[in-house]
């Protein structure tokens, strides 16, 4: 994994939904593309604000339980992430019960853990376990688990002790506990796949902009929309679903004008009462092909 291109758990989560997001992000970081001017959309800002409120409620709960909480000093303006990690130092040796907003960097990945909680086993040995506050109300999502896997790995690198468990504090107030060893192999496999993407120059990675669940939160949404408009993309065909998208592409139908003259067999879906548009053609392939590798699911 290239040390010049650190990646965050949030980026990895986005990559699970959209490989093209990581390509565009790396183009910005490499200086081959201008950073998007729009920033987060209104819905993304709303979710971010709700997330901060949930995190604050979790913090208040820990403090209300009488736990000794260290509020890790914030990052200074223009301070590099690594310099921040060094300045904060290791708070794991102190007398704290909870570390709040702890920066962690390990093996080319960096992130800020919501909470690291000290635990003591039956033999009296202490260790630290990550707790992430998430708005999801029912269960962990793959991206959430990956973030926790990174925090657990980074904790082990710093302290020499591998956490036994990791936790998600859901928006419903419930805490979902996961065994670290149950997901370690999944995390290692995905890291190897991600390393392939990070080692490829951004201008040589072949990914395609397709609508996905990440679009509603993406800072590049306007970039992709402009591209689709310029290309007269099939994105704007009403009622088109992923299987029909793939059928049209196989028939070399890639634009709105060409869809009007497509062979009847490739547009039979239009006469069959197809409903909501939900395209999700694969935008990935095997490692080493220049495109983001196939992404596993939990």
Secondary structure, 3 states (H helix, E strand, C coil): CCCCCCEEHHHHHHHHHCHHHHHHHHHHHHCCCCCCCCCCCHHHHHHHHHHHHHHHHHHHHHHHCCCCEEECCCCCCCCCHHHHHHHHCCCCCCCCCEEEEEEEEECCEEEEEEEEEEEECCCCCEEEEEEEECCCCCCCCHHHHHHHHHHHHHHHHHHCCCCCEEEEECCCCCEEEEEHHHHHHHHHHHHHHHHHHHHCCHHHCCCCCCCCHHHHHCCCHHHHHHHHHHCCEHHHCCCCEHHHHHHHHHCCCCEHHHHHCCCHHHCHHHHCCCCCCECCCCCCECCCCCCCECCCCC
